[in-house]
Amino acid sequence: MQEPLAPWWVTARDSAQLLASDLNATVAHAARVGIYTPPPGSPPPRRPRKPGSLRHMAEVIRSHRLAPGISVDKDDVAAVLSGDLRRIADPVLVVAVARAGHVIAAMPFEDADAHRLVAASTRVSVLCDEAELADRRAPRAVPAPREDKPAVEPVVEDKPALEPVVIDAYFTTRRTRAGLRPGRARPWIAGAVVVAALLALGGEAGVGGEKGGEADQPPPAAAPATATVTPLEHGYANDDHLDARPLQDALDHGFTGVEADVFLHDGRLAICRHFDGDRCTTVQSFEPTYLQALDARVKAGGGRVYPGYNQPFLLFVEITCAEVVPGACRLPADRAAASADRNNPLVVARAVMDALVPYRSMLYHVEAGARRWAPVQVILTGAHNDDQLPAGDGYESVRGLLGQQPNTYAFLDGRLDTDRDQYNADLVPVISLQDPALGADCARTGEQTIQASHWDDIIKAQSTGHHIRLSNPRGCPDHNDAWADALYAGVDLLGTDQPSPLRSWLTMNALGGGGGHCTVPSWIAADRLYGQFCTLRTGNVPVMGQPDATSEQVGTLRESGGHWFLGQQPGESHTADSHTNFWWAYTRADNGRWGWISLVYLADAGPDQSADGLQYGCYDIRPSEPASCHAL
């Protein structure tokens, strides 16, 4: 006998069924008054077809581009109309189905209709998220059979160039931060520091000599995600290609990013699995190990790398040289030969870009200036990405090459000195730095902490939309004090060669979150912008003119629950109802004026932590205008 649903799932189901009833009424009317017409360019059907059928609805959605970039079929339409929690919680599909019904019935579809449906769909999503949280808090409760929402692209209406380009969804950060600025108190990192003996891995040199090697070993496929693995937003696997099970070990530990060194071997992208001194003795193909495995996992996981994780998994691809000379890759003296040499980082970067083409459906990207959310983001890193390298008749850098992509699928790992104050996160979403206290031979001097050396740099970089990654050489032992220093300084990603100690440390010291339960980006038709819906814990939230509680109050958000935001950035510390946070989110008040709310008003907000899933910055900066978020 089937056990009854928990009360929180009953609420979510009832809300979904109410919305489904509304949509079914629209489709039923379309079936009564509409006329079937075949898609443009298609021959008339041999037999008459009914207007408003599931097949007809799907055809209209595709032919009218009501959900551009999404392959919608009749099963998707059926799932929405049946009130399936996974599908009806997706505002993109809900609005597309409603708009298709109006097209078939030749009825106008107003922006107010779209806004109402988006709000209703978002409410279902919020209720489902809250129900999943309740399940975790009450494990004996019976969860509803709900899969995670698939990765989709935001709906872009077929209207001339009015849509703004403002949103993306990188991973969230769950952090505590030290208060080095006056007026900011150092927050407490929950839990005692884990005492773990960390073993340095010796005998594994970096890429140096000529690559040789054995035949490829078939890589194991990445196993589907299980509910027992909690994603750790701060954790990523450094030099993952040298782990016992590349990618899979990182996924089993809940890491939300991996880094793999690649080079060209026999004309294809490869990773080195084992070194003998500086010589690679075991070569394995990059594509099946990472791209194919992630693609299979995403498809098996309902469009996510981890169930319920609404942020892209970061795949750092480090471009390495098969042969090196001091400070550079070894290249032929002839420029034409050097332009095509396998040792040229430009050649490797082009090979990576080509390899991504079959997997574009799972890749976060920027298309025609607009961000398109997807569950995996590829970021090219390496020591030579800013070098001027032979390219045809001239010279080019990997940075320049990536900047020329018509649609950006391969992103660049940036540098503090170059990118921290640039609004270029469309190309450079992450900036990497090394621990300044790490001296020669991995010795820690302790004289220069990340907080003391880079606090202002990190604040500036995050305010301009970048995330910060701590990247240290392989083989250097990890240190709990270095991790604590990094988190206090605001570093978003901590890398390690040994995932188990870092997982234990993060689980004990850095779980929690900035709250808000923010959704993936969606096109909000009524407001004609892309936004992310986050959950307010209370109503009558003050909206300030600047990310500062002492600035002018420009308006209020009267209602609690779901509300859209364009981005977040650090500001001045604010305390309300025993909550403290110096992060602020940008939105429009009920009176139409733009401004900032303190994250203390978000549901389940943690102290001094950024909102879960909400992008950094707003990226709507224009020439001659102030370098901050502003009205569109």
N, C-alpha and C positions, 0 to 999 in steps of 0.2 A: 504494500500500500504506500502511495506517495505521501511523504510528510508535507505538512502545510508550509507555505512560504513564511519567512520571518516578516514581522510587520513593516520593517523598512523597505523590504522588497515589494510588499503589497502596495505601498504608496507609490513606488516607482512604476510598477506595472499599471496601476490605475491611471497615472498621469500619461503613460504611453498610450493606453487604450483610448483615452479622451482625445488625444491628438490624432490618433489613427482614425477615429470616427469622423473627425473634421475632414481629413483628407479623403476618406471614402465617400463622403457626401459630395465633394468636388468631382471625384472621378465618376460617380454615378450620374451626376448631372451631365458631365461630358459625354457619357455613353448614350444618354437620352437625346441630346440635341446636337451632338457633334457629327462630323462626317470624316470617314477614313480617307486619307490621302497618303500615297506612298512617299517615302523620303525622296528628296530631289535626286534626279539621276537614276532612280530605280524604276523598272517597268511596272505597270499595273499588275496587281495580283491576279492569278487565274480565277480564284474564287473570291467573292465579296468577303471583306473582313470587317469585324465589328469595331466601331470607334470606341475608344476608351478601354480597349483590352490591355492586358499587361504588356503584350508585345507592342501594341500601338503606343503606349505610354513610353516605353523604352526607346522606340524609334524616334519619337518627338524629342525626347531629352537629348539624344545623340545628334539628330539633324539640326536642331535649333541651338546646339551647344549650351544647353542650360546648366550643364555641369562640366565645363571644359577640362580636358585632361583626365576625366574619370570614365572608365568603361562601364556604363550602366546597362544591365540587361533586365529581362523580365523578372528574374528571380530577385534582383535588388528591389524592384518596384513592389513585388509581392511582399517582401520582408517588411518594407516600410508600411504598407497598407495593413499588414497583420499586427502591427505594433511590436515587432521584434525589437527588443531593447538595444541590441547592438546597432541596428540600422536606424531606428527612429531617433536615436540620440545623436545622429549626425545631421546638423542643420543644412549641410550642402545637399544631401539627398532629399530631405524633407521639402526644402524650397523648390528643388528641381521637379519633384513629383507634383506639387501643387501648381507650379507654373505650367507644366505640361497639360494638366487638366484644363487650365484656363485657355491655353492655346487651342486645344481640340474643341472646346465649347465656344471659342471666339469671344471670350470674356476678358475684360481688362484685368490686369494683375498689378495692384498698386504697391508702392513701397511699404505702406503701412501693413499690407497683408504679409509681405516678406518679413518685416520686423516682428510681427506677432508670432509667426511660425518659428522664426529663429529663437525667440525668447522661450517658446513652449518646448522646442527641441533641446535647448540648452538646459532648461529646468529638468528634463528627463535625465540628461547626462549628469547633472549635479546630483540628482537623487540617487542615481546608480552609483556614483562615486561615494556618496555618503553611505549607501547600503553596503558597499564593499568594505568601507572602513568599519562599519558596525559589525560586519562578519568577522573581521580580524580581531575586534575587541570582544566578541562573543562567539568563539569558535564552534560552539555546539549548535548555533543557529544554522538553518538550512538556506544556503545561498540560491539565488535564482540562476537558471542556466543562461548566463550571459557571457558572450565572448567580448573581447575588446574591440573597440571601433577600429575599422581598417584605416590604413594610411590613405588620406585623400588630399586632394588639392582644394584650396578655397574656390568657391564659385566666383567667377568673374562675369558680370552681366555683359551681354552683347550691346554695349552702348559706347559711344565715342569717348575716348580718352578722358573720362572723368575720374576713373578709379585712382586712388592714391597708392603709392608704394611705400608702405610703412612698417610691415610686420614680418617677423619670422619667429621661429620657436627653437632656439637652441636649448641645450640641457639647462635645467635649473641648478642652482647651487644651494646647498644646505650648510650653512657655515655659522661660526661665531667669529667675531672680529675684534681685534684689540683696539682700544681707544687711544691712539697716539696723539690724536688731535685734541686740543682743549675742549672740554665739555663733553667728551665721549668717554664713558666709563668702560673699562675692559669687561666684556661679558664672560660668564662662566661657561667653560666647556664641560658638558655633563659627563660624569664618570671619572674615575681615576685613570691615570695613564697606565696603559697595559705594559707589563714588563715582559718583553719577548726577546729571546736571544735570536738575533738575525745573522744568518750565515752569509758571508760574502761568497759569490760564485767566482772561483778562480779559473784560470786557464782558458778563458774564452775571449780572444782578442777581437777587436773591431775589424771591419772590412779593410783589408790591406792588399795582400798579394793577389796574384792571378787566381781566378776562380776555377776550380776543377770540379770533379765530382762524380758521384754515383748517379744512377738513374733516379728519376722521381719516385718517391714513396707516395702511394695514393693517400691523400689526407682524409681523415675521418670527417664525416658531415657533422655540422653543428647540431646538437640535439635540440629538440623543441624546448622552449622555456618551461619551467615548472613553477608552480605557485610558491614553492619553498624558498626560492632565491629572491632576495630583496635587492633591487637595483641600488648601487651605491654611487651617487652622483659625483663624489669626489675621486673615485678610484679608477685608474686605468693601468693597463699592463704595458710596461716599457720593454722594448725588444721582445715582443710577444713571439716572434718567429723562432726564438731559441728555447721557448718553453717546451715541456714534454708533449703537450697537445696544444699547438697554436690555436688561438681563438677560443677553443672549448674550455681550457682552464680558466681564462678570464671570465667567460660567461658563467661558468659554474660558481665563481666567486662573486658574481653580481656586478662586475666592473662595467662601466658604461663607455669605455673606450679602450682601444688597443693601438699599439704602434708596431709596425713591421717594416724592416729595411728591405728594399727591393733593388735589383740590378737586372741588367739584360744578360741572359745566358742562352746562347743558340737562338737569338732573335726573339725570345719571349721573356716576360717578367718572371723573376724567380726570387725566392728567399733562400737564405743559407740556414740549414738546420744544424750544422755542426762544423766547427773549425778545428784544424790541426795547426796550432800556431796562428799565423796570419792567412793560412790557406783554407778555403772552403772545401770540405770533403763530401758534403751531402747537400744536394740541391733539390728544392721542391718548388713546384709551380705555385705562383702567387694567386692566380685567379680561382682555382677550385678551393684553395685553402681558406680564402677570405671572402671573395665576392660570391661564389656559388654557395658557400656555406651560410653566409648571412642571408642571401636571397631565399634559400630553403627555409631558414628559421623564421624569417618574416612572413612567408606564405603560410607556414604551419601555425604561426602565432597570431593570426587575425590582423596582420599589418603592423605588428610591433616586434621589437627584439625581446622585450620583456612585457608580459601582460600588464596593462594599465600604465605603462611608462610612456608618457606623451612627449618625449624629447628624443631627438636623434641620437643614435649610438654613433660615437665618433671613431672613424677608422683613419688613423694617422699613417700615411705612407711616406716613409723616409727614403729619399732618393740617395743612393750610395754609388760609389765608383768601383768598378771592378779592379782598376789599377789607380794608384795614387802617387803623387809626388808631394813634397812638403807644401801644404796649404792649398792644394788644388787637385783636380782629376787629371790624370795623364792623357793628353790628347796629341794627335799627329801635328806636326808643324804646318802642314798644308791645311789651309782654312776649309777648303771644300771637303777634304777627307775628315777633318775634325767635326764639321757640321753633321755628318752622318755617323760618327763613331759611337759605338755602344757605351763608351765611357763618358759621353757628353750628357750632363744632367738634363739638357733640353730634349735629347732623344729619349731618355728614360721617361721624362714627364709626358711627352707626346704618347708614348706607349701606354702609360697609365690612363690618360684621357681616352684613348681608343678602347682600352679594356673596359671602361665604365659604360660604354654605349649600350650593351645588352641588358644592363641592370638599372637603367635610368628610372624605371617605375618605383624602385625602392630608395632612390637617392634624393635627398634634400637638395634643392637647386634654386637658382635665381633665373627666371625666364622673363625676358623683355622688361627687366627692371623690377619685376615682382617676385616675392619670395614664395616658394612652393614647398610646403611641409612634406617630409617623408621620413621614414624611420632610421635611415643611415645617412651620415654626412662624411664625405671623404675630404681629408685635409692633407695636402702635400707639405712635407717638412724636409729639412736637410740643411747642411752647412753651406751649400753653394747656390741657394735659390736666388740670391741677389747678385751673383757674379755675372758679369757680361761674358757671354759664351758665343763661339762661332755659330752663326745661323745663316746659311745661304751666302748672300753677298755682304752681310753685315754682322752685327752682334746683337744678342738678345739675352734676357735673363728669364729664369723660370717665372718670376713674379710678372714680368711683362707678358710672357706667353699666356699665363692663366688669365690675365686681365683682358686678353683679346677674345676670350670665348664668347660667342653670341649668346649662349645660355650657359651659366656657370654651374658645372657639376663637380669640378675639382677646385677646391679652395686652398688658400695659402696659410701656412703657419707664420705668424708675424714676429716682429722684434719690438721690444719696448722703445728703443731709441728711434725707430722709424715710424711705428704705427700707433703709439699710445694715445696721441692726440689727434688722430685722423679718423674721420667718419667714413671708414672704408670696410666695415664689417660685412658688406655684401661679398667681398673677396677675402678678407682676413678676419674670420670669426674668432680666432684664438691667437693669443700671443704667448710664446714660451719664454721662460727664463730659467737660469740655473741658480742654485742656492749660493748666495755670495759668501756664506761661511764655509763652503767646501773648498779646501785648498788642494795642494798637490798630493797625489797618491791617496785621494779620498779622505785626507785628514780634515777634521772639522776644527777651525780656529776658534769659533764661538765669538769672534770679535764683530762680525757683521751679520746681523739678523736680517731676514727678509723684511720685517716690519720697519726696521730703521733705515734700510737701504731703498726700499721700493714702495712704501705706503702711498705716497703721493702719485707715483707712477701707476699703481694698480687702480687707485680711485679714478684717475683720469682715464685710463684705458676702459674701465667698466662703464664710465659715464659716456664714452663714445661708442659703446656697443660691443666691446671685446671681452672674451673670457680669458682667464690666466691659467697657464699650465706650468707646473714645476717639472722640469725635465733635467735629470741628472745622468751622468755616465753609468753604463752598465758595470756591475761589479762593485760599486761603492755600497757599503752597508747602509741600510736604512736606519733612521734614528727617530725615536718617538718625539724628541724635543724639536727636531726639524719639522716633522709633520704638524706639531702644535703651533710652531712659529708660522708655518705656511698658512694654516687655517686662520689664525689670528690676523694675518696680513691680508686675508681675503682671497687667497689662491683658490681657484675653482677645481683644478684637477691635480691629484698627487700621483706620480708614477712610481712603480716599483718593479723589481725583477722577481720578487717573491710575493705572490698575491696573498697567501694565507695570513702573514703577520699584518699586512695593511688592512685586509678585510676585518680581522679581529679588532684592530685599533679603531677603524672607522665605525664599526658596529657599536663599540663601547663609548666612543667619544664624539661622534659627529652625526648620529641619527637625529631625526627631528626634521624640521623644515620650516620654510617661510610661509607655508600655508597658501590659501587661496584656491587650490585645486584648479589651476588654470587649464583651459582646454587648448587644443591646437587652434591655429588661426582659422578664421572663417570670414567670408565676405558678408558684411552687415548691410543689406540692401537699403534699409531705411536711412541709414546714416552715410551710405556710400563710402565705406572704408573697410579695410581689413582690421580686425581686432581679435583679442583673446578674451573670452569670458572667464572671470574669476569670481569667487564667492565672498561676499561681504558678510561678516558675522553680525552686523548691526546696521541700523539705519541712521539717517541724519548725520552722515559722515561729512566733515568739512573738506572742501576742495580749496587748496591754497594756490596762490599765484606762482610760488616757487617751492621747491622741495625743502621747505623750512616752515615750521609751525608759527614763527614770528612774522612771516610775510602776510600780505593782504589775503583775506578769505574772499574768493571770487564766487563761491557758490556752495551747493550741498548736494549730496546723493541721498535722497530721502528714504529709499527702500533698501532693505537688506536683501541678500541672495545674489543672484547672478547679475553682473554688470561688466561691460567690456572696457578694456584698457589697451593702450598702444605700446606701452613699454614701461621699464623701471630703471632707476639709477640711484646711486647713493646721494644722500643729502644730509641735512642736520638731524640729529637724534630727537625723537619725539616719544613721549610717554603718555599713555591713556589707558585707564582701566587696568592698571598694573602691567600692561604690555609696553615694551620698549623696542624701537627699531629706528634705524637711520636710512632705510630704503624707502623709496617713494614710487608710486605708480601714476602714470599720466593718463588722463581721461577728460571727458567733457561733463560738466556739472548739469544738473537738471535745468538750469536757466540758460544753457547753451554756451557758457563760458568755459574755457579750457584751463586746466590746472592739475594739481597733484594731490593725491591722498597718501597719508602715511600707511605703511603696511601693517600697523598695529590694528587696523580695522578689518583685516582679512580673516576669514575663518581659519582656525587652527594655526595661527601665526606663531612662529618661533622668535626668540629674541635676536635682533640684529641679523636677520637672515633674509635673503631675497625670496620673492614669491616663486612658488613651484611652477616652473615651466614658462613664466612670462619673460619675454625677450629683454635683453639689456638695451638701453637707449631706444630711440624711435626712428632714426635713420631718415627723417624727412627734412634734413638740413638742406637749405638752398643757398646759392651764392648771395652774398650781401645781407643775409638774415642771421639772427643770433644763433650761435652753435648750441642749441638746446631744443628739446621737444617743443612743438608749438602747434597751433591750429592748422588744419590742412587747407 
